[in-house]
């Protein structure tokens, strides 16, 4: 069973896709930016917390076409995993 999903689509679609995934009970790793507005981010964070799901904004660092690492910002609680 799929329990976590990485979202790496065009920025304007992040909110809608992440919202659907959270409503389906999935942990979500989303490419930066999480959303385009503060309200959207707050709404997704609330959904994740209510459902005890992990919601992470991820930034992949690129150099000359190759990935050299990543860093992530936790925007929900890890303790629910």
Buried (B, 14 or more C-beta within 10 A) or exposed (E): EEEEBEBEEEEEEBBEBBBEBBEEEBBBBBBBBBBEEEEBBEBBBEBBBEBEBBBBBBEEEEEEEEEEEEEEEEBBBEEEE
